[in-house]
Amino acid sequence: MAKLINLKIFKKFSESSSSGGILLLLCVALSLTIANTSLASGFDSFLNEDIGFSFKALHLNYPVIIWINDGLMAVFFLLVGLEIKREIVEGELSSLKQASLPVLAAIGGVIVPAVIFSIVNSGQPTLKGWGIPMATDIAFALGILSLLGNKVPTGLKIFLAALAIVDDLMAILVIAIFYSSELHLIYLAYAGGLFALQIAFNRFGVKNIFLYIIPGIVMWYFIHHSGIHATIAGVITALTLPTTDDDTESPLEKLEHALATPVNFIIMPIFAIANTNITFQGGMVEGLASNLGMGILLGLFLGKPIGIFFMSWLSVKLKIASLPDETNWIHVAGLGLLGGIGFTMSIFIALLSFKIPALQNEAKFAILIASVLSGIAGFTLLSLYNKKRKKEAAAH
């Protein structure tokens, strides 16, 4: 009986839209606790322990942290790719009118933070981290917005979800183009052949999901050795999965549903535990005033909301798009602040940007502070505005 109750509690929690964000918060707290206790050295040793095997030309022996960041995160990007394709085919990005607002808002939310970071870090070796403040953490942002429940319009939640998906797509492109190492064309050619095979399966109407996933796994290996970040294999595979523009459950939607729970409740928590891992040291707070720290803080906390708000305002002013039902500019400002929660995606890009642990820690600490400030500010603004509207309604 107790087991059944526990299963029901977990099912209710996992189906809650805020549960992914809550679990990530707990994992961040756990990671910070481990990193600042006697467990730290043992945890670091575990993350750097090689697991796997090598056989002649086949090399699959990597540290645990690589398996997490290159392997498990490829599954995360597979899910992101599935969401992007579904939204383009049948969702909020399926028509020019629907897609205009989130696409333009996301572009503003990417460009302005990158420009701010680049200005602050101009002429510095840390300039290579310009992509760090570009990303929005979809799980955290939607998790915090969902904590407000019916205090915010449903259209605002859809707007944030679509914006975050476009944001993820741009982050993927940035990682593929700017954060890849020296290219090995022979491995890229092998990966290209597998991608062509997946496309052929799609064209011939093959619906067996495994006939897309198995070539995708092999593609991951070739892309990992090509110099392009291996997580791109997940996105490429997602784009080949067949789907429909009606209510029929397609192979893409079946895989998306199958991956949602393990990604949100296993993969992302593991990533957060392994990569938050900040050991607090003297001078870290002062480090927020460094070029790197200030670029990330200003980029996420100011650049994101400014970029999102300005491009939304401009697109509405030019009659390219319109605001979602029942939303106004205060809602857009609050959403822009929530867009400054970079966290997992920003940390991921920070790890690609810098190989020096001290710079990684400085970047992660700045991301953590900027994300916390953005989350609190966005939640507070939307909550206070809802209370104001209630008072005004009661007065009338």
C-alpha positions as CSV (number, residue, x, y, z in Angstrom):
1,M,0.0,0.0,0.0
2,A,2.8,2.4,1.0
3,K,4.6,1.6,-2.3
4,L,1.4,2.4,-4.3
5,I,1.0,5.7,-2.5
6,N,4.7,6.6,-3.2
7,L,4.2,5.8,-6.9
8,K,1.1,8.0,-7.0
9,I,3.1,10.8,-5.3
10,F,6.0,10.5,-7.7
11,K,3.5,10.4,-10.7
12,K,1.8,13.6,-9.5
13,F,5.2,15.3,-8.9
14,S,6.6,14.2,-12.3
15,E,3.5,15.5,-14.1
16,S,3.7,18.9,-12.5
17,S,5.1,21.5,-14.8
18,S,7.3,22.9,-12.0
19,S,8.7,19.6,-10.9
20,G,11.7,19.7,-13.3
21,G,12.8,23.1,-12.0
22,I,12.3,22.1,-8.4
23,L,14.4,18.9,-8.8
24,L,17.2,20.9,-10.6
25,L,17.3,23.3,-7.7
26,L,17.7,20.4,-5.2
27,C,20.5,18.9,-7.4
28,V,22.3,22.3,-7.5
29,A,22.1,22.5,-3.7
30,L,23.4,18.9,-3.4
31,S,26.3,19.6,-5.9
32,L,27.3,22.8,-4.0
33,T,27.2,20.8,-0.7
34,I,29.4,18.0,-2.0
35,A,31.9,20.5,-3.5
36,N,32.3,22.3,-0.2
37,T,32.7,19.3,2.1
38,S,35.2,16.5,2.6
39,L,33.4,14.7,-0.2
40,A,34.8,17.0,-2.8
41,S,38.0,15.3,-3.6
42,G,36.4,11.9,-3.9
43,F,33.6,13.3,-6.1
44,D,36.2,14.9,-8.4
45,S,38.1,11.6,-8.6
46,F,35.0,9.8,-9.5
47,L,34.1,12.3,-12.3
48,N,37.6,11.9,-13.8
49,E,37.6,8.1,-13.6
50,D,37.9,6.5,-17.0
51,I,35.2,4.1,-18.0
52,G,34.6,2.2,-21.2
53,F,36.9,0.3,-23.5
54,S,39.2,0.6,-26.5
55,F,39.7,-1.9,-29.3
56,K,42.1,-1.2,-32.2
57,A,40.6,1.8,-34.0
58,L,37.5,1.9,-31.7
59,H,38.0,4.2,-28.8
60,L,35.3,4.5,-26.2
61,N,37.2,5.0,-23.0
62,Y,36.5,8.4,-21.4
63,P,36.2,10.0,-17.9
64,V,32.7,10.0,-16.3
65,I,32.4,13.7,-16.8
66,I,32.8,13.3,-20.6
67,W,30.2,10.6,-20.7
68,I,27.8,13.0,-18.9
69,N,28.6,16.1,-20.9
70,D,29.0,14.5,-24.3
71,G,27.0,11.3,-23.9
72,L,24.0,12.0,-21.7
73,M,23.7,15.6,-23.0
74,A,23.3,14.2,-26.5
75,V,20.1,12.6,-25.3
76,F,19.0,16.0,-23.9
77,F,19.7,17.6,-27.2
78,L,17.8,14.8,-29.0
79,L,14.8,15.8,-26.9
80,V,15.3,19.5,-27.6
81,G,15.6,18.7,-31.4
82,L,12.3,16.7,-31.2
83,E,10.6,19.6,-29.5
84,I,11.9,22.1,-32.1
85,K,10.8,20.0,-35.1
86,R,7.3,19.4,-33.5
87,E,6.8,23.1,-32.9
88,I,7.9,23.9,-36.5
89,V,5.6,21.3,-38.0
90,E,2.4,21.6,-35.9
91,G,3.1,24.0,-32.9
92,E,3.8,27.6,-32.0
93,L,6.4,27.9,-34.8
94,S,4.3,26.3,-37.5
95,S,3.2,29.6,-39.2
96,L,5.0,32.9,-39.8
97,K,2.4,34.8,-37.7
98,Q,2.7,32.4,-34.7
99,A,6.5,32.1,-34.9
100,S,7.3,35.8,-35.4
101,L,7.1,37.0,-31.8
102,P,9.0,34.2,-30.1
103,V,11.6,34.0,-32.9
104,L,12.3,37.7,-32.9
105,A,12.2,37.9,-29.1
106,A,14.7,35.0,-28.9
107,I,17.0,36.7,-31.4
108,G,17.0,39.8,-29.3
109,G,17.6,37.7,-26.2
110,V,20.6,36.1,-27.9
111,I,22.3,39.1,-29.6
112,V,22.1,41.7,-26.8
113,P,23.7,39.5,-24.0
114,A,26.5,38.4,-26.5
115,V,27.2,42.0,-27.4
116,I,27.3,43.1,-23.7
117,F,29.6,40.3,-22.8
118,S,31.8,41.1,-25.8
119,I,32.1,44.8,-24.9
120,V,33.0,44.0,-21.3
121,N,35.5,41.4,-22.3
122,S,36.9,43.2,-25.4
123,G,40.7,42.5,-25.8
124,Q,40.6,39.8,-23.0
125,P,41.3,36.1,-23.3
126,T,37.9,35.5,-21.8
127,L,36.2,37.0,-24.9
128,K,35.8,33.4,-26.2
129,G,33.0,33.0,-23.6
130,W,30.7,35.4,-25.5
131,G,28.2,32.6,-26.0
132,I,27.7,31.9,-22.2
133,P,25.0,34.5,-21.5
134,M,23.0,33.7,-24.7
135,A,21.2,30.6,-23.4
136,T,17.9,30.3,-21.4
137,D,17.4,27.2,-19.2
138,I,14.0,26.1,-20.4
139,A,13.4,23.7,-17.4
140,F,14.2,26.4,-14.7
141,A,12.4,29.2,-16.5
142,L,9.2,27.3,-17.1
143,G,9.5,25.7,-13.6
144,I,9.5,29.2,-12.0
145,L,6.8,30.5,-14.2
146,S,4.6,27.5,-13.4
147,L,5.0,28.2,-9.7
148,L,2.8,31.3,-10.4
149,G,0.0,28.9,-11.6
150,N,-3.0,30.8,-12.9
151,K,-1.6,34.2,-11.8
152,V,-0.1,34.5,-15.3
153,P,-2.0,34.1,-18.6
154,T,-1.6,30.7,-20.4
155,G,-0.4,32.6,-23.5
156,L,2.6,33.8,-21.6
157,K,3.7,30.2,-20.7
158,I,3.3,29.2,-24.4
159,F,5.3,32.3,-25.4
160,L,8.2,31.4,-23.0
161,A,8.2,27.8,-24.1
162,A,8.4,28.8,-27.8
163,L,11.0,31.4,-27.1
164,A,13.2,29.0,-25.1
165,I,13.0,26.4,-27.9
166,V,14.1,29.0,-30.5
167,D,16.8,30.0,-28.0
168,D,18.0,26.4,-27.7
169,L,18.1,26.1,-31.5
170,M,20.4,29.2,-31.7
171,A,22.5,27.9,-28.8
172,I,22.9,24.6,-30.8
173,L,24.0,26.4,-33.9
174,V,26.5,28.5,-31.9
175,I,28.0,25.4,-30.3
176,A,28.3,23.6,-33.6
177,I,29.9,26.6,-35.4
178,F,31.9,28.4,-32.8
179,Y,32.7,25.9,-30.0
180,S,34.0,23.0,-32.0
181,S,37.7,22.1,-32.3
182,E,39.7,21.1,-35.3
183,L,37.6,19.3,-37.9
184,H,38.4,15.8,-39.1
185,L,36.6,15.5,-42.4
186,I,36.7,11.7,-42.7
187,Y,34.7,11.3,-39.5
188,L,32.3,14.1,-40.7
189,A,31.9,12.1,-44.0
190,Y,31.0,8.9,-42.1
191,A,28.5,10.9,-40.0
192,G,27.0,12.5,-43.1
193,G,26.5,9.1,-44.6
194,L,24.5,8.0,-41.5
195,F,22.5,11.2,-41.6
196,A,21.7,10.5,-45.3
197,L,20.5,7.0,-44.3
198,Q,18.2,8.5,-41.6
199,I,16.8,10.9,-44.2
200,A,16.2,8.0,-46.6
201,F,14.3,6.1,-43.9
202,N,12.1,9.2,-43.4
203,R,11.5,9.5,-47.1
204,F,10.5,5.9,-47.4
205,G,8.1,6.2,-44.5
206,V,10.0,4.0,-42.1
207,K,8.3,4.4,-38.7
208,N,10.5,2.1,-36.5
209,I,12.2,4.5,-34.1
210,F,15.2,2.2,-33.5
211,L,16.1,2.5,-37.2
212,Y,16.8,6.2,-36.5
213,I,18.3,5.8,-33.1
214,I,20.9,3.1,-33.9
215,P,22.5,5.1,-36.8
216,G,22.3,8.1,-34.4
217,I,24.3,6.3,-31.8
218,V,27.0,5.4,-34.4
219,M,26.8,9.0,-35.7
220,W,27.5,10.2,-32.2
221,Y,30.8,8.3,-32.2
222,F,31.9,9.8,-35.5
223,I,30.9,13.3,-34.6
224,H,32.7,13.0,-31.3
225,H,35.9,12.3,-33.2
226,S,35.2,14.8,-35.9
227,G,35.9,17.9,-33.8
228,I,32.2,19.0,-33.7
229,H,30.6,18.7,-30.3
230,A,29.0,15.2,-30.1
231,T,25.7,16.5,-28.7
232,I,24.9,17.8,-32.2
233,A,24.2,14.1,-33.2
234,G,21.1,14.2,-31.0
235,V,19.7,17.2,-32.8
236,I,20.5,15.9,-36.3
237,T,18.8,12.5,-35.4
238,A,15.8,14.4,-34.1
239,L,15.3,16.3,-37.3
240,T,14.9,13.0,-39.3
241,L,12.2,11.5,-37.1
242,P,8.9,11.4,-39.0
243,T,6.0,13.4,-37.7
244,T,2.5,14.6,-38.8
245,D,0.7,17.9,-38.6
246,D,-2.5,16.3,-37.1
247,D,-3.4,14.7,-33.8
248,T,-2.1,11.3,-34.8
249,E,0.8,10.2,-32.5
250,S,3.8,10.1,-34.8
251,P,7.2,8.3,-34.1
252,L,8.6,11.7,-33.2
253,E,5.9,12.3,-30.6
254,K,6.3,8.7,-29.2
255,L,10.0,9.2,-28.7
256,E,9.5,12.7,-27.2
257,H,7.1,11.3,-24.7
258,A,9.4,8.4,-23.9
259,L,12.4,10.7,-23.3
260,A,10.7,13.6,-21.4
261,T,10.8,11.8,-17.9
262,P,14.3,10.3,-18.1
263,V,15.7,13.6,-19.4
264,N,14.0,15.8,-16.9
265,F,14.4,13.5,-13.9
266,I,17.7,11.7,-14.6
267,I,19.9,13.3,-17.2
268,M,19.4,17.0,-16.3
269,P,19.8,16.3,-12.5
270,I,23.0,14.3,-13.2
271,F,24.3,17.1,-15.3
272,A,23.5,19.7,-12.6
273,I,25.2,17.6,-9.9
274,A,28.3,16.9,-12.0
275,N,28.8,20.4,-13.4
276,T,27.6,22.9,-10.7
277,N,30.3,21.5,-8.5
278,I,31.6,25.0,-7.3
279,T,34.0,25.0,-4.4
280,F,33.6,28.4,-2.8
281,Q,36.9,30.1,-2.3
282,G,38.1,33.5,-1.1
283,G,37.8,36.1,-3.8
284,M,34.9,34.5,-5.7
285,V,32.5,37.3,-4.9
286,E,35.2,39.8,-5.9
287,G,35.5,37.8,-9.1
288,L,32.0,38.8,-10.1
289,A,33.5,42.3,-10.8
290,S,36.1,40.8,-13.2
291,N,35.6,41.0,-17.0
292,L,34.3,37.5,-17.2
293,G,32.0,37.7,-14.1
294,M,30.6,41.1,-15.0
295,G,30.1,40.1,-18.7
296,I,28.0,37.1,-17.6
297,L,26.1,39.0,-14.9
298,L,25.2,41.9,-17.1
299,G,24.5,39.6,-20.1
300,L,22.1,37.4,-18.3
301,F,20.4,39.8,-15.8
302,L,20.2,42.8,-18.1
303,G,21.0,41.8,-21.6
304,K,18.4,39.0,-21.8
305,P,15.4,41.0,-20.6
306,I,16.4,44.1,-22.6
307,G,16.9,42.0,-25.8
308,I,13.6,40.1,-25.4
309,F,11.5,43.1,-24.4
310,F,12.9,45.4,-27.2
311,M,12.5,42.9,-30.0
312,S,9.0,42.0,-28.8
313,W,8.1,45.7,-28.7
314,L,9.6,46.3,-32.1
315,S,7.9,43.4,-33.7
316,V,4.5,44.5,-32.3
317,K,5.1,48.1,-33.2
318,L,5.9,47.1,-36.8
319,K,2.8,44.9,-36.8
320,I,4.9,41.8,-37.6
321,A,3.5,40.1,-34.5
322,S,1.0,40.6,-31.7
323,L,1.2,39.8,-28.0
324,P,-0.4,36.6,-26.7
325,D,-4.0,36.8,-25.4
326,E,-4.4,38.5,-22.0
327,T,-0.7,39.5,-21.8
328,N,0.7,43.0,-21.7
329,W,4.2,44.6,-21.5
330,I,4.6,44.0,-17.8
331,H,4.2,40.3,-18.5
332,V,6.8,40.5,-21.3
333,A,9.2,42.3,-18.9
334,G,8.7,39.5,-16.3
335,L,9.2,36.8,-19.0
336,G,12.4,38.6,-20.2
337,L,13.8,38.5,-16.7
338,L,13.0,34.7,-16.5
339,G,14.9,34.4,-19.8
340,G,18.0,35.4,-17.9
341,I,18.0,32.1,-16.1
342,G,20.9,30.5,-18.1
343,F,22.1,27.9,-15.8
344,T,22.5,24.4,-17.4
345,M,22.9,25.6,-21.0
346,S,25.1,28.5,-19.9
347,I,27.3,26.2,-17.8
348,F,27.5,23.8,-20.7
349,I,28.8,26.6,-23.0
350,A,31.2,27.8,-20.3
351,L,32.8,24.3,-20.1
352,L,33.3,24.4,-23.9
353,S,34.7,28.0,-23.7
354,F,37.4,27.5,-21.0
355,K,39.6,24.5,-20.2
356,I,41.2,26.2,-17.2
357,P,39.3,25.1,-14.0
358,A,39.7,28.5,-12.3
359,L,37.9,30.2,-15.3
360,Q,35.2,27.5,-15.3
361,N,34.5,28.0,-11.6
362,E,34.4,31.8,-12.0
363,A,32.0,31.5,-14.9
364,K,29.8,28.9,-13.1
365,F,29.6,31.1,-10.0
366,A,28.6,34.2,-12.1
367,I,26.0,32.1,-14.0
368,L,24.6,30.8,-10.7
369,I,24.3,34.3,-9.2
370,A,22.8,35.8,-12.4
371,S,20.3,33.0,-12.8
372,V,19.2,33.3,-9.1
373,L,18.8,37.1,-9.5
374,S,16.9,36.7,-12.8
375,G,14.6,34.0,-11.3
376,I,13.8,36.1,-8.2
377,A,13.3,39.3,-10.1
378,G,11.0,37.7,-12.8
379,F,8.9,35.8,-10.2
380,T,8.6,38.9,-8.0
381,L,7.6,41.3,-10.8
382,L,4.9,38.9,-12.2
383,S,3.6,38.1,-8.7
384,L,3.4,41.8,-7.6
385,Y,1.7,42.7,-10.8
386,N,-0.9,40.0,-10.3
387,K,-1.6,41.3,-6.8
388,K,-2.0,44.8,-8.1
389,R,-4.4,43.7,-10.8
390,K,-6.5,41.8,-8.1
391,K,-6.6,44.9,-5.9
392,E,-7.7,47.1,-8.9
393,A,-10.4,44.5,-9.8
394,A,-11.7,44.4,-6.2
395,A,-11.8,48.2,-6.1
396,H,-14.1,48.3,-9.1
